[in-house]
């Protein structure tokens, strides 16, 4: 079980990520000593979305296609509407999500980020939350959706919105220290 200062975390995003949902976890995990890599579709600088308009740009460490699940302890998926909508149709992004899910490593998705979990068919039989506008998507994918600031079900962490980021980040810390999780296959 890694301690947070020894952990390697991958944040996967593209243009249109919710500004605080990438920056707060990245900065909080780095402040705790974790090595955090940000990966984008093309490896170029990406621009956030903040309060209804384009936000700040952030530097990216690598392309998603160059990422390997074996190199990391956890995957963080920020929300925003644009970011997860673009990622859930990208083959490399979904490969990474599926690899993390099958490995038992931590997957943390906030706001609209659970769309990637829907796309990966990872919701069935799990307790989850998300931004309220995708509640039906998550429920239709088989999850038991609850209105809570953060929910963990066998190493899959979900959270509702930027107002829940402190609890979301703390849960990532807790789960990283707990380590890998056994995940049963989706219910038939």
C-alpha positions as CSV (number, residue, x, y, z in Angstrom):
1,X,0.0,0.0,0.0
2,X,1.7,3.2,-1.1
3,X,1.7,6.3,1.1
4,X,0.6,9.5,-0.7
5,X,4.2,10.8,-0.9
6,X,5.2,7.6,-2.8
7,X,2.1,7.6,-5.1
8,X,2.1,8.2,-8.8
9,X,-1.2,9.7,-10.0
10,X,-2.5,10.2,-13.5
11,X,-4.9,13.0,-14.3
12,X,-6.5,12.6,-17.7
13,X,-8.0,15.7,-19.4
14,X,-8.4,17.7,-22.6
15,X,-9.7,21.2,-23.4
16,X,-12.8,22.1,-21.6
17,X,-12.0,20.5,-18.2
18,X,-13.6,22.2,-15.2
19,X,-10.8,24.4,-14.0
20,X,-11.0,23.6,-10.3
21,X,-11.6,19.9,-10.8
22,X,-8.2,19.5,-12.3
23,X,-6.2,22.1,-10.5
24,X,-7.3,21.4,-6.9
25,X,-6.7,17.6,-7.0
26,X,-3.4,18.1,-8.9
27,X,-2.1,20.8,-6.5
28,X,-3.4,19.0,-3.4
29,X,-1.8,15.7,-4.3
30,X,1.5,17.3,-5.3
31,X,1.5,19.3,-2.0
32,X,1.2,15.9,-0.2
33,X,4.3,14.7,-2.2
34,X,2.6,12.5,-4.8
35,X,4.0,12.6,-8.4
36,X,1.1,13.8,-10.6
37,X,1.2,13.6,-14.3
38,X,-1.4,15.3,-16.5
39,X,-2.1,13.6,-19.8
40,X,-4.1,15.0,-22.7
41,X,-5.1,13.7,-26.1
42,X,-2.3,15.3,-28.0
43,X,0.2,16.2,-25.2
44,X,-0.3,19.9,-25.8
45,X,-1.2,22.5,-23.3
46,X,-5.0,22.4,-22.5
47,X,-7.4,25.1,-21.5
48,X,-9.9,24.8,-18.7
49,X,-13.5,26.0,-18.4
50,X,-14.5,28.3,-15.6
51,X,-17.8,30.0,-14.7
52,X,-19.2,29.7,-18.2
53,X,-16.1,30.7,-20.2
54,X,-12.7,29.6,-21.1
55,X,-10.3,29.5,-18.2
56,X,-6.5,29.2,-17.7
57,X,-4.2,26.9,-19.6
58,X,-2.2,24.2,-17.9
59,X,0.9,22.4,-19.0
60,X,0.6,18.7,-19.9
61,X,3.2,16.0,-19.1
62,X,2.4,13.4,-21.8
63,X,-0.1,12.1,-24.3
64,X,-2.8,9.7,-23.1
65,X,-1.7,7.2,-25.7
66,X,1.7,7.1,-24.0
67,X,0.3,6.3,-20.6
68,X,0.6,2.9,-19.0
69,X,-1.6,1.9,-16.1
70,X,1.3,0.0,-14.5
71,X,3.1,3.2,-13.9
72,X,0.4,4.7,-11.7
73,X,-1.5,4.1,-8.4
74,X,-4.6,6.1,-9.3
75,X,-6.4,7.8,-12.2
76,X,-8.3,11.1,-11.7
77,X,-10.9,12.2,-14.2
78,X,-12.0,15.9,-13.9
79,X,-15.4,16.9,-15.1
80,X,-16.7,19.8,-17.0
81,X,-19.1,19.0,-19.8
82,X,-16.7,19.2,-22.7
83,X,-13.7,17.3,-21.2
84,X,-15.4,13.9,-20.4
85,X,-17.6,14.1,-23.5
86,X,-14.4,14.2,-25.7
87,X,-12.5,11.6,-23.7
88,X,-15.3,9.0,-23.6
89,X,-15.2,8.7,-27.4
90,X,-11.4,8.4,-27.6
91,X,-10.0,4.9,-27.8
92,X,-6.8,5.5,-25.9
93,X,-8.6,7.3,-23.1
94,X,-11.1,4.5,-22.7
95,X,-8.3,1.9,-22.8
96,X,-6.6,3.7,-19.9
97,X,-9.9,3.8,-17.9
98,X,-10.5,0.1,-18.6
99,X,-7.0,-0.9,-17.6
100,X,-7.3,1.0,-14.3
101,X,-10.7,-0.6,-13.6
102,X,-9.5,-4.1,-14.3
103,X,-6.3,-3.6,-12.3
104,X,-8.2,-2.7,-9.1
105,X,-6.4,0.6,-8.9
106,X,-8.2,3.7,-7.8
107,X,-10.3,5.6,-10.3
108,X,-11.7,8.9,-9.1
109,X,-14.2,10.9,-11.3
110,X,-15.9,14.1,-10.4
111,X,-18.9,16.0,-11.9
112,X,-19.3,14.8,-15.5
113,X,-16.2,12.6,-15.2
114,X,-18.4,9.5,-14.4
115,X,-19.4,9.5,-18.1
116,X,-16.2,7.6,-18.7
117,X,-17.3,5.0,-16.2
118,X,-20.6,4.8,-17.9
119,X,-18.8,4.3,-21.2
120,X,-16.6,1.6,-19.7
121,X,-19.6,-0.2,-18.3
122,X,-18.3,0.1,-14.8
123,X,-21.4,1.4,-13.0
124,X,-23.7,-1.7,-12.8
125,X,-24.3,-2.7,-9.2
126,X,-22.2,0.2,-7.7
127,X,-23.1,3.0,-5.5
128,X,-22.1,6.3,-7.3
129,X,-22.7,10.0,-7.5
130,X,-22.1,12.6,-10.2
131,X,-23.2,16.0,-11.4
132,X,-27.0,16.0,-11.2
133,X,-27.5,16.4,-15.0
134,X,-26.0,13.0,-15.7
135,X,-27.8,11.2,-12.9
136,X,-30.0,9.3,-15.3
137,X,-27.0,8.3,-17.5
138,X,-25.3,6.8,-14.4
139,X,-28.6,5.2,-13.2
140,X,-29.3,3.8,-16.7
141,X,-25.8,2.3,-16.6
142,X,-26.9,0.3,-13.5
143,X,-25.5,2.4,-10.6
144,X,-27.3,3.2,-7.4
145,X,-27.0,7.0,-7.7
146,X,-26.9,8.9,-4.4
147,X,-26.8,12.6,-3.7
148,X,-23.6,12.7,-1.5
149,X,-20.5,14.8,-1.8
150,X,-18.2,11.8,-2.3
151,X,-19.0,8.1,-2.8
152,X,-16.5,5.2,-2.8
153,X,-17.4,1.7,-4.0
154,X,-14.5,-0.8,-4.2
155,X,-11.9,1.8,-5.1
156,X,-14.1,3.8,-7.5
157,X,-14.5,7.3,-6.2
158,X,-17.2,9.6,-7.5
159,X,-18.1,13.2,-6.5
160,X,-20.8,15.7,-7.6
161,X,-19.2,19.1,-8.3
162,X,-16.5,21.7,-7.5
163,X,-18.1,22.3,-4.1
164,X,-17.2,18.7,-3.1
165,X,-13.5,18.8,-4.0
166,X,-12.1,18.9,-0.5
167,X,-13.9,15.6,0.4
168,X,-13.0,14.2,-3.1
169,X,-9.3,14.9,-2.6
170,X,-9.3,13.5,1.0
171,X,-11.0,10.3,-0.3
172,X,-8.3,10.0,-3.0
173,X,-5.7,10.2,-0.2
174,X,-7.5,7.6,1.9
175,X,-7.9,5.2,-1.0
176,X,-4.3,5.5,-2.2
177,X,-3.2,4.5,1.3
178,X,-5.6,1.6,1.3
179,X,-4.3,0.2,-2.0
180,X,-5.7,-2.0,-4.8
181,X,-9.3,-3.2,-4.6
182,X,-11.0,-6.4,-5.7
183,X,-13.7,-5.5,-8.1
184,X,-16.4,-8.0,-9.0
185,X,-17.6,-8.1,-12.6
186,X,-20.7,-6.1,-13.5
187,X,-23.9,-7.9,-12.4
188,X,-25.7,-9.7,-15.2
